[in-house]
Amino acid sequence: MKNSLISFAVFVGIAIIVHLVYIGIIIPQAEQATMIALSNGQSVSRSLWVILENGEQEVCFILMFYGIYLMGLGIFRLWSENYLFEVDLLEEADAEHHSLSQILDDLDELADKVKSTPLVQALAASLRRYLITGNVQNASDAVTTSVEALAVRIEAGNSMIRYLIWAIPSIGFIGTVRGIGVALSKADEALAGDIVGMTGALGIAFNSTLVALFISILLMFLLHALQKMQDDVLVKTQAYCEKTLLERISKTS
């Protein structure tokens, strides 16, 4: 619940900041460029401000920055937990006076931030399964199950990011439909010789699609980078549990 509230607050903050940038910089600059073009009897130039002017582009940028926040948060979490793969959490298992049940208690007593990591959860689950059954194969199955559950959880965690990447081109297409509709409504003016209104409306159509596609390409690249890190975590978790736990208990069983 807390994470959801923080995520919602970040989304609202991003929306406010982007809107302030639009009403303070982008829209005034675009209106100035439009007025200059109309006063000179020319079509509106395709400057950066004009391309970014409309509401569809603003919504796309809000979703883009929110998607970057979500992916950046995921990358930071993976990076901050990566040091655990360099630590032997079962090092005391080599000591004769320290039983596996005591090691499991030590894992349960770790700080919540560490105990909630996928690696420690997989390690504790497989160790608990071995202590209950006394079977190495059952412990190995517990590792596999934990890694598979982690993969499902990662995929579910990426669902919002995937939705944003789908929604952004759709919003751009809405701008395209709106622009074409406005252009068609100005067909009479174009037939009368005044094509400025029609070209401006077509600019809305093409600009929204251009911005949306560019943003979706950027987010897809970042998502693939995030997924690569997540896949590496799955592989490392499997290998760590096999090397740190399964090899040890297989020698003692």
N, C-alpha and C positions, 0 to 999 in steps of 0.2 A: 504493500500500500504506500509506504514511504517513497519507494523508488518511482511509483506511478505519479505521485504528487510532484516529485522533483522533475520528472520528465515533462509533465504538463506545464509546470512553471517555466522550464527552459523553452518550451515551444511558444508560450505566450510572450516571453521575453524576446525571442527571436523575431516573432511577428511584429512586436512593437518597434524594435530597432530597424527592421527592414522598412516598415511603413514610414518611420521618421526620415529615413534616408530618401525614400521616394518623394515624400511631400516637401522635403527640404532641398533636395539636390536634383534628382533625376527628372521629376515632372516639370519644375521651373525651367530647367535647361532644354527639355524637349519642347515646351511651349514657346520658348524664345526662338529656337531653331525653326519651328513651324511658322511663327509670325514673320520672321525674316524672309522665309521662302515665299509665303503668300503675298507679302508686300512687294516682292520682286516679280510676282507672277510666275513663280517656278514651282515645280513639284518639291515636296519635302525631301530633304536629303536623308540618306540612310546613315545618320550619325549614331554613335553608341547610345546617346540619350534617347533618341527616337526609337531605336530598336528595343530598349528596355522599358519604355514608357508605360505600357498598358497594365491593367490589373492582373491579367493572366500571368504575365512575366513576374509580377510581384509575388503572386502565390507560389510560383515555381521556385523562386529564390528562397522563400520562407521554408518550403519543404526541403530544398537542397541543404540549407544550413542545419535544419533539424536532422536530416539523414546523416550529414557529416558528424553532427554531435553524437548520434547513436553509434555510428561506426567507430568514431574516435574513442568513445567510452569503452566499447568492446575491445579495441586494440590496446588501450591502456590497461585494462584488467588482465588481458593475456600477458602483456609485458611485465606487469607488476608481480604476476604469479610464476613467471618463468624461472626464477631463481630456485624454486623448490626442486626442480629436476637436477640441480647440482648438489642437493643436500641428501644425505643418507638418513632418512627418517627412521629407519630400523637398525641403525648402527649398533644400538645396545643389545640387539638380538644375538650378537656374537659373544656377548658375555654370558657365562654359564649361570650366574646368579640372577639374571634378568629373564623372566619367562615371557612368552609371547602374549599372555594375558595382561601382564604388566605393561607391555609395549602398547597394546590396544588401549589400555587406560591412559597412557601418556598421550596417545593420539587424540583421545576424547577430551583431554585437558588442554589441548592447544587453544590459542586465541581463536575466537569465532571467525575472524577474517581468514585465518589459515585453515581452520577446520572445515570451512565451507567450500574450499577449493575442490575442483573435480579430482585432482590427484589424491589428496588426502582421503576424500570420500571413497574412491575406488580402492585405495590401499586398505582402509579400515573395513570395508565391506568384504574384501577377499580374506583378510586376516580373521575376521569374525566367522566367516563361513568355515575356514579351516579349523578354528578352535571348536566349533560345534560338531563338525563331521569327522575331523581328523583325516580328511581325504584331500590330497593335493589337487586332484582333478576338479573337485568341487570348488576349491579356491580359485583355480584357473578359470572355471566357468563364471565365477563371481566377477573376476576381472573383465572378462569379455562382456558380461551383462552390463557392468558399470560403464564401460566405454561406449557400448551401444546406446545406453540411456543418455550419456553425455552428448552423443551425436544428435539424438532426437531433440534434446534440450537446446543445443546450439542452433539447429534448424528452426525450431520454434522461436528462438530469440531473434532470428534474422527475418521473421515474417513481416514485421513492420517496415523494415528497410526495403524489402522486396515490394511491399505495397506502395511505398513512396516512389520507387523507381518506375512502377507501373503507372502511378497516378500522374506524375509530372508530364509525360507525353500526352496523356489524355486531356490534361488541362490545356496544354498547348493546342491540341486539336479543337477544343472548345473555342479558343481564341480564333482559330482559323475559320471555323463555321460562323462565328460572330462577325468577323471581318468580311467574309464573302457575302453574308446577309446584308450588311450595311452597304457594301459595294453595289449589290443588285438594286438596293433601294435608291441609289443615285444614278441609275442607268439613264434616266431621262436627262439629267444634267450633262452626262457624258455625250449623249446624242445631240444635245444643244451646243456642244463644243467645250464645255467646262469639265475637264477630266480630273481636276484637282481632288474633288471629293472622292471619286472612285479610286484613284491611285492611293489616296491616304487610307481608305478602308482596306484595300488590298494589302497595304503595308502592315496593318494590324494583323491580318491573316498570316502573312509569311513571317513576320517578326516573332509572333508568339510560338510558332512551330520551330523556328530556328533556335530560340533560346531554350525551349523545352528539350529538344533533342540534344543540344550541347550539354545541358545539365545532366540528362539521363546517362549520357556516355561517361561523364566524369564520375557519377555515382556508381555505375556498373564497374568501373575500374577499381574504385575504392572497395566495393563489396568483394570483388575477386581477391584483392589483397587481404582483406579480413578473413575470407574463407580459407585462404592458404594458411594463415596463421592458426586458424581453428583446426584445420586438418593436421597440422604439425603437432598441436597439443594432443590430439587423439592418439597419434602414433607414439609420441613421447610417453603418454600415460600408460599405454599398453606395454611398451618396452621397459619403463621404469618398474612397473609392478612385477613383470616377469623376472627382471634382473635382481631387484631388491628383495622381493618376498618369495616368489615361487622357487627360485634357485636355492634360497636358504632352507626353506621348509622341505624341499625335496631331498636335501642332503641329510636332514635330521630325521626324516620319517622312515 
